[in-house]
Amino acid sequence: MSSQSLEQRLLRAWYGKAAWLWLLRPLSALYCRVAARRRHAYLSGERDQWQPPVPLIVVGNITVGGTGKTPMVLWLIEFLRAQGYRVGVISRGYGAKPPHFPWMVSATDDPAVCGDEPSLLVRRCGVPLVIDPDRPAAARHLLASADVDLIISDDGLQHYALGRTVELVMLDHERGLGNARCLPEGPLREPAERLESVDLVVRNGAPGDSSNGFSMQLLPQTLINLATGERIAAVRWPGPRQVTAMAGIGNPQRFFRTLESLAFTFDTRIFPDHAHYDASILESLPGDRPVLMTEKDAVKCAGLAQVNWWYLSVEAHLSETFEAALLNLLSVPHSEKIEQE
């Protein structure tokens, strides 16, 4: 069984370059004009932009669909901590329903309260993290509540009310820009030319760094049992190879290909990105074989877990060239960076 959302069907059309999408071109042209005008209003000073007093890295994308943002943020947290930075994170908290905004996320928060990705980041890294659709408000609250000297914004590339030191854009190497058209004709949130003005482009799944961007590889590490916490190296899995693969992420096919690379065979259960799981939804999962899922799904399924449910932990790998480029950008004062642009 596969629960396909309208978003998944649109993603297939955009990245498959379906011919019928040209019917949406007038709407796409209007969207592009509005997006460009909005960005210009902030950059020209027509609308106010708040620049935080510490470096801020926006990790975003210009495409709809999974690009590997969360693994990139996890990598940045660990890498920058190793360089001596006190890192904090802000996020919109997609689908979150906290008692109020801004909200400092706790590792004990239900993902339904704070959002699945913020929950994953806090549980994995213990990083101070504030959610608020108003990104400047989130950043101010983070600075007032935690000892941080560098902020990572998980998404928010198009949230121009928040000033930034480094713009890092994620792309899925295989899918690229799809049909390279803006919404709703294509998957682009901004025109493709926007990539020319960002600081760093990272291509998830690219074989190596190139003039088109830096490579990020997601390497499978550990299978972790949701019910018991047991950990097994993914390449040393001793159980049956026939499993059920479950994914509610922006690009589930990447997860399935990773399982194939580990010699698993499986039937799939695909849910919408950020799906809410409850017992009625998950009761269709078979009980006679292991269920493997992503870490993002696992944070929402922990309270429902059966003994044969596992999630796959992955780690991002980036080059030393990328590390040097990032540190160089952080060393340039913001005022000097503006003059260079």
Helices and strands as residue ranges (DSSP letters): H 6-15, G 19-24, H 25-43, E 56-60, H 69-82, E 87-91, E 103-104, H 111-114, H 116-125, E 129-131, H 135-145, E 150-154, E 166-172, G 192-197, E 200-204, E 214-225, E 231-233, G 234-236, E 242-247, H 252-261, E 265-270, H 279-282, E 291-294, H 295-301, G 302-304, E 309-318, H 320-331, H 334-340
